Each structure stands twice: as C-alpha cells, then as structure tokens.
Amino acid sequence: SSDDDKLRQIQSVRALQARHPERSEQMLTDLKAAAVENRNVFAALMGAAPFASLGQMSGALYSVGGKYRRNM
C-alpha cells in the first residue's frame, strides 16, 4: 500500500478511538471481564468492535490472559 493509504488508515483508527472514548473503555472492560469469567468472548468482541480498534481489543485480551505462544 502507498504512504497515503497507510496515513488514511492511521487517521481512521485514531478517529474511531477519539469518537467514543468513554464507551470504548466500558466495552474493553466488559471484554476483559468476559475473558476472565470464561464467558462468550466473541459476543464481547462484537460489542466492542464499533467503539474500539483491533489493537485496543487485542491489548485488552493480552492484559488479562497473556499472549498466546504456540509450542514448536
């Protein structure tokens, strides 16, 4: 992709993060709780998707469960 494409994508993610910061935080908290409580994480991910970026959702899951590493 071109530099312009990359810049547009970065701006799009930042705009998403700035649009609903309080709602985003709540949805990420709910996502973490779903993971810790062994509930349906997919449903929590779908609820968070309109308000948080993939990086934010991944970070939330990493913070409660660690990073998956496949055994070689």
Secondary structure, DSSP 4 states (H G I P E B T S, - for coil): --HHHHHHHHHHHHHHHHH-HHHHHHHHHHHHHHHHTT--HHHHHHHHTTTS-HHHHHHHHHHHH-------
